[in-house]
Amino acid sequence: MKLPEAEVELFYKLFNPLLVYAGQQTKLAPHLASPQDLRKLTLEQIIEIRNALYDQTQLFDSFMAQNPAGASATELEIVAGWKNFMRGMFYIIRYQKDCAVFLTSEAPAKAYGVRALYTSFEEMIGANLPLAVNTVLLPFKEYIICDGLISSYSMSFGSGIRQSLNEAYQRAKSQFGIITNFNSSEKRQSDMDSLKFYLRTQASREEYAAEIYALTRKSRDLLVFYHQEMGKS
């Protein structure tokens, strides 16, 4: 579930100079002269600079215009894409072979397939899921990554919350699929997919009774499918 090593190196080749630039421009770390100087900062200082960068998105534009890192045009396109970042709290719901599934905490919930950098998410924050984390998601070529700065919340989830999160995940996956590229078009859910989702369990049938009724009035195929599924109950 990690980004290929060469791609990780490219990410830091661009992201670390961007942090240096943000530290200089915001006066949070005006003494920074090179990416190597970031090692002299505490994690809290780096996070403060990173947060200022996302708060002041004009820094992306001025960084690209001045290009202190001497990046190529193709590399600057990657940096430009980072203006479409997603920041906030996410729930890590699943570890899959090629990514971790991050569920947004705001409605409508969407599930993103996110690649780790040098260290897998499981190694960083543990295998016990679901887990609430705070981080920033960035587009990187055909992938979605986090910016390497991730913190977890000290929250325990009871069975009710776990069930609610799983329901939100299943609905997001049904509606939009697992999104693995910010540039890809989101999956459109068909009426049949919606009906299948609503009929999954007795609880969902009760919760979405009005939606089920409306769908079964839209076409004979949907009505037939409804009776077939109810006949299995």
C-alpha positions in Angstrom: 0.0 0.0 0.0 3.0 2.3 -0.4 4.0 4.6 -3.2 6.9 3.3 -5.3 10.2 4.4 -3.8 11.2 6.5 -6.8 7.9 8.4 -6.6 8.4 9.0 -2.8 11.8 10.5 -3.5 10.2 12.8 -6.2 7.5 13.8 -3.7 10.0 14.9 -1.1 12.1 16.5 -3.8 9.2 18.9 -4.3 7.4 19.0 -1.0 10.4 19.7 1.3 11.5 22.8 -0.7 7.9 23.9 -0.6 7.9 23.7 3.2 11.2 25.7 3.3 9.7 28.3 1.1 6.5 28.5 3.2 8.6 28.8 6.4 10.5 31.7 4.9 7.5 33.5 3.5 5.3 33.2 6.6 8.3 34.1 8.9 7.6 30.9 10.9 11.1 29.7 10.1 12.9 32.5 8.2 16.3 31.0 8.9 15.6 27.9 6.7 18.0 27.8 3.8 17.6 24.3 2.4 15.5 21.2 2.8 18.2 19.8 5.0 17.5 22.5 7.6 14.1 21.0 8.2 15.8 18.3 10.2 16.6 21.0 12.8 13.0 21.7 13.4 10.6 19.9 15.8 7.7 18.0 14.4 5.4 20.6 15.9 7.3 23.4 14.0 7.0 21.5 10.7 3.3 20.9 11.2 2.8 24.7 11.9 4.6 25.5 8.6 2.6 22.9 6.8 -0.7 24.2 8.2 0.2 27.8 7.2 0.9 26.6 3.7 -2.6 25.1 3.3 -4.1 28.2 4.9 -2.4 30.5 2.4 -2.7 28.7 -0.9 -1.2 31.7 -2.7 2.1 30.3 -1.5 1.8 27.5 -4.0 1.5 30.0 -6.8 4.4 32.1 -5.7 6.6 29.0 -5.2 5.8 27.9 -8.7 6.5 31.3 -10.1 9.8 31.7 -8.4 10.7 28.0 -8.6 13.5 28.1 -6.0 13.8 24.3 -6.3 14.6 24.5 -10.0 11.8 22.0 -10.7 10.9 21.1 -14.3 7.6 22.1 -15.9 6.2 18.6 -15.3 7.2 18.7 -11.6 5.6 22.1 -11.2 2.4 20.6 -12.6 2.5 18.1 -9.6 2.8 21.0 -7.2 0.0 22.9 -8.9 -2.2 19.8 -8.3 -1.6 20.1 -4.5 -3.8 23.1 -4.4 -6.7 20.6 -4.6 -5.7 19.1 -1.2 -8.2 17.6 1.2 -7.5 18.4 4.9 -9.2 17.2 8.0 -10.3 14.2 9.9 -10.7 10.9 8.1 -11.5 7.4 9.3 -9.2 4.6 8.1 -11.6 1.8 7.4 -9.7 -0.8 5.6 -6.1 -1.8 4.7 -6.1 -3.2 1.2 -3.2 -4.7 -0.8 -2.5 -1.5 -2.7 -3.9 1.2 -0.5 -5.6 2.2 2.8 -9.2 3.3 2.6 -9.8 6.7 4.1 -13.5 7.6 4.7 -14.3 11.3 4.9 -15.9 12.5 8.1 -18.2 15.0 6.4 -21.4 14.1 4.4 -21.7 12.8 1.8 -19.1 10.3 2.9 -16.6 9.3 0.3 -13.9 6.6 0.4 -10.4 7.3 -0.9 -7.7 4.8 -1.7 -4.6 6.4 -0.3 -0.9 5.3 -0.7 1.6 5.7 2.1 5.1 7.0 1.6 8.2 5.2 3.0 6.3 3.7 5.9 3.0 1.9 5.6 0.0 3.2 7.5 -0.2 0.0 9.5 3.3 0.4 10.7 2.8 4.1 11.6 -0.5 3.9 13.4 -1.4 0.3 14.0 -3.6 -2.5 12.7 -6.7 -1.9 14.9 -9.3 -0.3 12.7 -11.4 1.8 12.3 -9.1 4.7 13.3 -9.7 8.4 13.3 -6.8 10.4 11.9 -6.0 14.0 10.9 -3.9 14.5 7.8 -3.9 16.0 4.3 -4.6 14.1 1.1 -2.8 15.2 -2.0 -3.0 14.2 -5.7 0.3 12.7 -6.9 0.3 11.6 -10.5 -2.2 8.8 -10.8 -2.2 8.3 -7.0 -3.7 9.8 -3.9 -1.2 10.2 -1.0 -1.1 11.8 2.4 1.6 14.4 2.9 3.5 12.3 5.4 2.2 14.2 8.5 -0.5 12.2 10.1 -1.8 12.0 13.7 -4.4 9.7 15.2 -7.1 10.6 17.6 -7.4 8.8 21.0 -10.9 7.5 20.3 -12.4 4.2 21.0 -15.3 3.0 18.9 -18.2 1.0 20.3 -20.2 -1.5 18.3 -22.8 1.1 17.3 -20.3 3.5 15.9 -18.4 0.8 14.1 -21.7 -0.3 12.5 -22.5 3.3 11.5 -19.0 3.7 10.0 -19.3 0.5 8.1 -22.7 1.5 6.8 -21.3 4.9 5.7 -18.4 3.1 4.0 -20.7 0.6 2.2 -22.9 3.5 1.0 -19.9 5.6 -0.2 -18.4 2.6 -2.1 -21.8 1.9 -3.6 -22.4 5.5 -4.7 -18.9 6.6 -5.7 -16.6 3.6 -5.7 -13.2 3.8 -3.9 -11.7 6.9 -5.4 -8.0 6.4 -6.1 -7.3 9.4 -8.3 -8.5 13.0 -7.8 -8.7 13.4 -11.6 -10.9 10.3 -12.2 -14.6 10.8 -12.6 -16.7 9.5 -9.7 -18.8 6.5 -10.2 -22.4 7.2 -10.8 -24.8 5.0 -8.9 -27.6 3.4 -10.9 -31.1 3.0 -9.6 -30.5 -0.8 -9.4 -27.3 -0.2 -7.3 -29.2 2.1 -5.0 -32.0 -0.5 -4.6 -29.5 -3.3 -3.9 -27.9 -1.1 -1.2 -31.2 -0.2 0.4 -32.3 -3.9 0.5 -29.1 -5.2 2.1 -30.4 -5.7 5.6 -33.6 -5.4 7.6 -32.3 -2.3 9.2 -31.5 -0.6 5.9 -34.9 -1.6 4.5 -36.6 0.1 7.4 -34.3 3.2 7.2 -34.7 3.7 3.4 -38.4 2.6 3.1 -39.4 5.8 1.3 -36.5 5.5 -1.1 -37.3 1.9 -1.8 -40.9 2.7 -2.5 -40.0 5.5 -4.9 -37.5 3.3 -6.8 -39.9 0.4 -7.2 -42.3 2.8 -8.9 -39.8 3.9 -11.5 -39.6 0.7 -13.5 -40.9 -2.9 -13.7 -37.4 -4.3 -13.5 -36.8 -2.6 -10.2 -40.2 -3.8 -8.9 -39.4 -7.4 -9.9 -36.0 -7.2 -8.3 -37.5 -5.9 -5.1 -40.0 -8.8 -4.9 -37.2 -11.3 -5.7 -35.1 -10.0 -2.9 -37.9 -9.8 -0.4 -38.8 -13.4 -1.3 -35.4 -14.4 0.0 -36.0 -12.8 3.4 
